[in-house]
Amino acid sequence: MWCTAGASAAAAGARRLVVTHLGPFLDPAQAVARAGTRHDGPVEHAAPNRTFRVRGTTR
């Protein structure tokens, strides 16, 4: 899943990837590291109660 997420983010031109819904048996740090092998931008884990600011784009 994490490599697919990283590849999808890269293909979409995403500036940042937030990895979520990992399940109880997947280490978040490992998922972030693996997603980072496919996505050049920052990759972060959406830990419980963590918030993110999302800005829209102007085209």
DSSP file (Angstrom, degrees, kcal/mol; ACC not computed):
  #  RESIDUE AA STRUCTURE BP1 BP2  ACC     N-H-->O    O-->H-N    N-H-->O    O-->H-N    TCO  KAPPA ALPHA  PHI   PSI    X-CA   Y-CA   Z-CA
    1    1 A M     >        0   0    0      0, 0.0     4,-2.6     0, 0.0     5,-0.2   0.000 360.0 360.0 360.0 -46.3    0.0    0.0    0.0
    2    2 A W  H  >  +     0   0    0      1,-0.2     4,-2.2     2,-0.2     5,-0.1   0.853 360.0  48.8 -65.3 -35.4    2.7    2.5    1.0
    3    3 A C  H  > S+     0   0    0      2,-0.2     4,-2.5     1,-0.2    -1,-0.2   0.880 111.5  50.4 -70.4 -36.1    4.6    2.2   -2.3
    4    4 A T  H  > S+     0   0    0      2,-0.2     4,-2.7     1,-0.2    -2,-0.2   0.909 110.3  50.0 -64.4 -41.7    1.4    2.6   -4.2
    5    5 A A  H  X S+     0   0    0     -4,-2.6     4,-2.5     2,-0.2    -2,-0.2   0.920 112.2  47.3 -62.9 -43.6    0.6    5.7   -2.2
    6    6 A G  H  X S+     0   0    0     -4,-2.2     4,-2.2     2,-0.2    -2,-0.2   0.912 113.8  46.8 -64.3 -42.9    4.0    7.1   -2.9
    7    7 A A  H  X S+     0   0    0     -4,-2.5     4,-2.5     2,-0.2    -2,-0.2   0.896 112.9  49.6 -66.4 -40.3    3.8    6.4   -6.6
    8    8 A S  H  X S+     0   0    0     -4,-2.7     4,-2.0     2,-0.2    -2,-0.2   0.910 110.8  49.7 -65.0 -42.1    0.3    7.8   -6.8
    9    9 A A  H  X>S+     0   0    0     -4,-2.5     5,-2.6    -5,-0.2     4,-0.6   0.908 112.4  47.9 -63.2 -41.7    1.4   11.0   -5.1
   10   10 A A  H ><5S+     0   0    0     -4,-2.2     3,-0.9     1,-0.2    -2,-0.2   0.922 111.6  49.4 -64.7 -44.3    4.4   11.4   -7.4
   11   11 A A  H 3<5S+     0   0    0     -4,-2.5    -1,-0.2     1,-0.3    -2,-0.2   0.833 111.4  50.0 -64.6 -32.0    2.3   10.8  -10.5
   12   12 A A  H 3<5S-     0   0    0     -4,-2.0    -1,-0.3    -5,-0.2    -2,-0.2   0.559 112.6-118.8 -83.3  -8.2   -0.3   13.3   -9.3
   13   13 A G  T <<5 +     0   0    0     -3,-0.9    -3,-0.2    -4,-0.6    -2,-0.1   0.771  48.3 176.4  75.8  25.5    2.4   15.9   -8.6
   14   14 A A      < -     0   0    0     -5,-2.6    27,-0.3    -6,-0.2    -1,-0.2  -0.364  27.9-152.7 -64.7 140.6    1.6   16.1   -4.9
   15   15 A R  S    S+     0   0    0      1,-0.2     2,-0.3    26,-0.1    -1,-0.1   0.744  80.3  18.2 -83.8 -24.8    3.8   18.4   -2.9
   16   16 A R        -     0   0    0     25,-0.2     2,-0.5    -7,-0.1    -1,-0.2  -0.996  65.2-151.2-147.0 146.5    3.2   16.4    0.3
   17   17 A L  E     -a   43   0A   0     25,-2.5    27,-2.7    -2,-0.3     2,-0.6  -0.983   4.8-164.7-121.5 127.9    1.9   12.9    1.2
   18   18 A V  E     -a   44   0A   0     -2,-0.5     2,-0.4    25,-0.2    27,-0.2  -0.958  14.4-149.3-111.9 116.0    0.2   12.1    4.4
   19   19 A V  E     +a   45   0A   0     25,-3.5    27,-2.9    -2,-0.6     2,-0.3  -0.711  27.8 160.6 -89.3 130.3    0.0    8.4    5.1
   20   20 A T        +     0   0    0     -2,-0.4    27,-0.1    25,-0.2    25,-0.0  -0.867  42.8  43.0-141.3 172.4   -3.1    7.2    7.0
   21   21 A H        +     0   0    0     -2,-0.3    -1,-0.2    25,-0.3    -2,-0.0   0.942  59.8 156.3  54.1  57.0   -5.1    4.0    7.8
   22   22 A L        -     0   0    0      1,-0.1     3,-0.2    -3,-0.1    -1,-0.1   0.731  43.0-127.5 -85.9 -23.6   -2.1    1.8    8.2
   23   23 A G    >   -     0   0    0      1,-0.1     3,-0.9     2,-0.1    -1,-0.1  -0.112  31.0 -75.0  90.3 165.2   -3.6   -0.9   10.4
   24   24 A P  T 3  S+     0   0    0      0, 0.0    -1,-0.1     0, 0.0    -2,-0.0   0.650 124.4  50.6 -75.3 -15.4   -2.4   -2.2   13.7
   25   25 A F  T 3  S+     0   0    0     -3,-0.2     2,-0.5     2,-0.1    -2,-0.1   0.355  89.5  87.8-107.1   6.3    0.5   -4.3   12.4
   26   26 A L  S <  S-     0   0    0     -3,-0.9    -4,-0.1    -4,-0.0     3,-0.0  -0.925  74.6-130.2-111.0 125.0    2.3   -1.8   10.2
   27   27 A D     >  -     0   0    0     -2,-0.5     4,-2.2     1,-0.1     3,-0.3  -0.571  12.2-143.6 -71.8 123.8    4.9    0.4   11.8
   28   28 A P  H  > S+     0   0    0      0, 0.0     4,-2.5     0, 0.0     5,-0.2   0.875  98.7  53.6 -58.2 -39.7    4.2    4.1   10.8
   29   29 A A  H  > S+     0   0    0      1,-0.2     4,-2.2     2,-0.2     5,-0.1   0.894 110.1  47.8 -63.7 -38.4    7.9    5.0   10.5
   30   30 A Q  H  > S+     0   0    0     -3,-0.3     4,-2.5     2,-0.2    -1,-0.2   0.902 111.1  50.6 -68.4 -40.7    8.4    2.1    8.1
   31   31 A A  H  X S+     0   0    0     -4,-2.2     4,-2.4     2,-0.2    -2,-0.2   0.910 111.5  48.4 -63.0 -42.1    5.4    3.0    6.0
   32   32 A V  H  X S+     0   0    0     -4,-2.5     4,-2.0     2,-0.2    -2,-0.2   0.922 111.9  49.6 -63.6 -44.5    6.6    6.6    5.7
   33   33 A A  H  X S+     0   0    0     -4,-2.2     4,-0.6    -5,-0.2    -2,-0.2   0.911 112.7  46.5 -62.2 -43.0   10.1    5.5    4.7
   34   34 A R  H >< S+     0   0    0     -4,-2.5     3,-1.1     1,-0.2     4,-0.4   0.908 111.2  50.6 -68.5 -41.0    8.8    3.1    2.1
   35   35 A A  H >X S+     0   0    0     -4,-2.4     3,-1.5     1,-0.3     4,-1.2   0.866 104.0  61.5 -63.1 -33.8    6.4    5.7    0.6
   36   36 A G  H 3< S+     0   0    0     -4,-2.0    -1,-0.3     1,-0.3    -2,-0.2   0.681  89.5  68.7 -66.4 -17.8    9.3    8.1    0.5
   37   37 A T  T << S+     0   0    0     -3,-1.1    -1,-0.3    -4,-0.6    -2,-0.2   0.704 111.7  32.1 -72.6 -17.2   11.1    5.8   -1.9
   38   38 A R  T <4 S+     0   0    0     -3,-1.5     2,-0.5    -4,-0.4    -2,-0.2   0.567 115.2  60.6-111.5 -15.2    8.5    6.7   -4.5
   39   39 A H     <  -     0   0    0     -4,-1.2    -1,-0.2     2,-0.1   -32,-0.1  -0.967  59.7-160.1-122.3 126.7    7.6   10.3   -3.6
   40   40 A D  S    S+     0   0    0     -2,-0.5    -1,-0.1   -34,-0.1     3,-0.1   0.720  71.3  74.2 -78.2 -21.5   10.2   13.1   -3.6
   41   41 A G  S    S-     0   0    0    -27,-0.3   -25,-0.2     1,-0.2    -2,-0.1  -0.143 101.8 -61.1 -82.3-178.1    8.2   15.4   -1.4
   42   42 A P        -     0   0    0      0, 0.0   -25,-2.5     0, 0.0     2,-0.4  -0.362  47.5-159.5 -64.3 142.2    7.7   15.2    2.3
   43   43 A V  E     +a   17   0A   0    -27,-0.2     2,-0.3    -3,-0.1   -25,-0.2  -0.995  15.0 176.6-124.9 128.4    5.9   12.1    3.6
   44   44 A E  E     -a   18   0A   0    -27,-2.7   -25,-3.5    -2,-0.4     2,-0.4  -0.902  28.2-120.5-131.4 157.9    4.2   12.2    7.0
   45   45 A H  E     -a   19   0A   0     -2,-0.3     2,-1.6   -27,-0.2   -25,-0.2  -0.844  19.3-135.1 -98.9 134.1    2.1    9.9    9.1
   46   46 A A        -     0   0    0    -27,-2.9   -25,-0.3    -2,-0.4     3,-0.1  -0.614  33.1-170.9 -86.7  78.3   -1.4   11.0   10.2
   47   47 A A    >   -     0   0    0     -2,-1.6     3,-2.1     1,-0.2   -27,-0.0  -0.268  39.2 -73.2 -66.2 157.1   -1.1    9.9   13.8
   48   48 A P  T 3  S+     0   0    0      0, 0.0    -1,-0.2     0, 0.0     3,-0.1  -0.246 119.2   8.7 -54.3 136.9   -4.3   10.1   15.9
   49   49 A N  T 3  S+     0   0    0      1,-0.3     2,-0.3    -3,-0.1    -2,-0.1   0.484  94.6 133.5  69.4   6.1   -5.3   13.6   16.9
   50   50 A R    <   -     0   0    0     -3,-2.1     2,-0.3    -4,-0.0    -1,-0.3  -0.668  41.9-153.1 -83.7 141.7   -2.7   15.1   14.6
   51   51 A T        -     0   0    0     -2,-0.3     2,-0.4    -3,-0.1    -4,-0.1  -0.851   7.8-161.9-117.3 153.7   -3.9   18.0   12.4
   52   52 A F        -     0   0    0     -2,-0.3     2,-0.6    -6,-0.0   -34,-0.0  -0.985  17.2-132.4-132.8 141.8   -2.8   19.2    9.0
   53   53 A R        -     0   0    0     -2,-0.4     2,-0.5     2,-0.0    -2,-0.0  -0.845  23.4-162.9 -93.9 126.6   -3.4   22.5    7.2
   54   54 A V        -     0   0    0     -2,-0.6     2,-0.4     0, 0.0    -2,-0.0  -0.946   2.8-165.4-114.6 125.4   -4.5   22.0    3.6
   55   55 A R        -     0   0    0     -2,-0.5     2,-0.1     1,-0.0    -2,-0.0  -0.880  15.0-130.2-110.2 142.2   -4.3   24.8    1.2
   56   56 A G        -     0   0    0     -2,-0.4     2,-0.3     1,-0.1    -1,-0.0  -0.269  22.7-117.5 -78.6 172.2   -5.9   24.9   -2.2
   57   57 A T        -     0   0    0     -2,-0.1     2,-0.5     2,-0.0    -1,-0.1  -0.822  11.8-136.7-111.8 153.2   -4.2   25.8   -5.4
   58   58 A T              0   0    0     -2,-0.3     0, 0.0     1,-0.1     0, 0.0  -0.937 360.0 360.0-107.9 127.4   -4.9   28.7   -7.8
   59   59 A R              0   0    0     -2,-0.5    -1,-0.1     0, 0.0    -2,-0.0   0.373 360.0 360.0-121.1 360.0   -4.9   27.8  -11.4
